Amino acid sequence: MLADIRLSGERTGIDLAREAKARGVPVLFCTGMPPEECSSLAVGSLVKPYTDRQLMAALKAVDLLLQGEEPKKLPKGMTLYAPSAA
């Protein structure tokens, strides 16, 4: 799941990430300022602004991580967290 921290409506991306984690759904935050608790809720974060190419590379890195492989290179602005955070 891709999630921003700020969403329209009453719920935040953090709320949705908590639910996704409880259901075993991996989360990649795409946000301007990843919160501290991001590492406990998501497999990674990609800081805005980013290009389409950076987003695609970030998704590929998450996919590799979830397959048990270590991505060779991360796109600029991306941080990966421990696989157990997913």
C-alpha positions in Angstrom: 0.0 0.0 0.0 1.2 3.5 -0.8 0.3 6.0 1.8 0.9 9.7 2.5 0.7 10.8 6.1 -1.9 13.5 5.4 -5.1 12.4 3.8 -8.4 14.2 3.2 -11.0 13.2 5.8 -10.7 12.2 9.4 -8.1 9.4 9.1 -4.4 9.8 8.5 -2.0 7.6 6.6 -0.7 6.5 9.9 -4.1 5.2 10.8 -4.3 3.3 7.6 -0.8 1.9 7.9 -1.7 0.5 11.4 -4.6 -1.3 9.9 -2.6 -2.5 6.9 0.2 -3.8 9.2 -2.4 -5.7 11.3 -3.6 -7.4 8.1 -0.1 -8.2 6.9 -0.2 -5.6 4.1 3.2 -3.9 3.4 3.2 -0.1 3.4 5.4 2.4 1.6 5.0 5.9 2.9 5.3 8.6 0.2 5.4 11.8 2.2 7.2 15.1 2.8 8.3 14.3 6.3 8.2 10.6 7.5 7.2 10.5 11.2 9.4 8.7 13.7 6.9 5.8 14.0 7.2 5.2 10.3 9.8 2.5 10.7 7.4 0.5 12.9 4.6 0.7 10.4 6.1 0.5 7.0 8.8 -1.3 5.0 10.1 2.1 3.8 9.5 5.7 2.9 10.0 7.8 -0.1 10.4 11.6 0.5 8.5 14.0 -1.7 9.0 15.4 -4.2 9.9 12.4 -6.3 9.8 11.5 -9.9 7.9 8.7 -11.6 11.2 6.9 -12.0 12.0 7.2 -8.3 8.6 5.8 -7.4 9.0 2.9 -9.7 12.5 2.2 -8.3 11.1 2.4 -4.8 8.4 -0.1 -5.5 11.0 -2.4 -7.0 13.2 -2.1 -3.9 10.2 -2.9 -1.7 9.4 -5.9 -3.9 12.9 -7.2 -3.6 13.0 -6.7 0.1 9.7 -8.6 0.5 11.2 -11.4 -1.5 14.1 -11.6 0.9 16.7 -9.9 -1.4 18.7 -6.8 -0.6 18.2 -4.0 -3.2 21.5 -3.0 -4.7 20.6 0.7 -4.9 17.8 2.8 -3.5 16.4 5.8 -5.3 17.2 9.2 -3.9 15.0 10.0 -0.9 14.2 6.4 0.0 14.7 4.7 3.3 14.1 1.0 3.9 13.3 -0.3 7.3 13.7 -3.8 8.7 11.5 -6.4 6.9 9.9 -7.2 10.3 8.4 -3.7 10.2 6.1 -4.7 7.4 
